[in-house]
Amino acid sequence: MTVLDALLTASKPELLDKDGDRTLRALLYDFFAFGRSLEAARAKFAGYAGLSPTQYLILIAITHFKSDEPMGINQLADWLRLSGAFVTNEVNKLVSDGLIEKNAHPSDGRRVQLAVTEHGVNSLARLAALQRPINDALFGMLTREEFKQLSQLLSRLAANGDLAVKLAEHVEANLELEQQRVTSAQPAKTKGVQRRRGSR
């Protein structure tokens, strides 16, 4: 294996080209740069509405949720890929601020359904005047077909992201165990060599 091969950050042929993983690296650099822009825009939106970035996401998600099943804590947490406990805490803050309300679930008394209040809708309506030009600037260079493709690709990537993180934890643990085995085996070999030398 060459040094270049040893430094490759991916192994699937679909992610490599004649320059190794250079295209993948460039994609990730661009991804991180655009991600920072998205985070900055979200912080700007949230600050304008007097919310934390997570509270802003929750309020937007509840407002635009489209399903036959009422939006509850679990559905919201799954959609945003956040823990249920964290979402519950943030939802309670939004309830206290009068932006959303909890109502009894129509078919399950143990659950609640979430809805945006009139105050919440009015806050989002004011915020939309800021969101429109920024979102147009972020995505407006794409054609309609490119935008649809990007939406589909990001949906697939997001769904796979959690699995990749769990895999990272598993691989990291295995690599640490392997390193520990190598490290613990080295002193034993050294002692064996010293004993043989001393017996001569």
Secondary structure, DSSP 8 states (H G I E B T S, - for coil): --HHHHT-S---GGG-BTTBTHHHHHHHHHHHHHHHHHHHHHHHHHHHTT--HHHHHHHHHHHH---SS---HHHHHHHHT--HHHHHHHHHHHHHTTSEEEEE-SS-TT-EEEEE-HHHHHHHHHHHHHHHHHHHHHHTTS-HHHHHHHHHHHHHHHHHHHHHHHHHHHHHHHHHHHHHHHHHHHHHHHHHHHHHHHT-
